[in-house]
Amino acid sequence: MEANEDSRYPYTYAADYVRSLAGYGEDGSTKLSRSDASRIRSEIAAAIGMEDAELARKLADRYKANCDGAR
């Protein structure tokens, strides 16, 4: 599937990447919600002077590369 055909690209994948960096709780769930992860991504983009969409694509690509390599 092409990235432009995947409705989760880039924002859901980017959020999941940020969530994975925060770690997991004792029950195995992520410590951050997707909403929290998205807010963090947006604030980082603003702080470094990057468009949010560009940062989302970069993080999503990293997430997909790590997931694809693990399969």
Secondary structure, 3 states (H helix, E strand, C coil): CCHHHCCCCCHHHHHHHHHHHHCECCCCCECCCHHHHHHHHHHHHHHHCCCHHHHHHHHHHHHHHHHHHHC
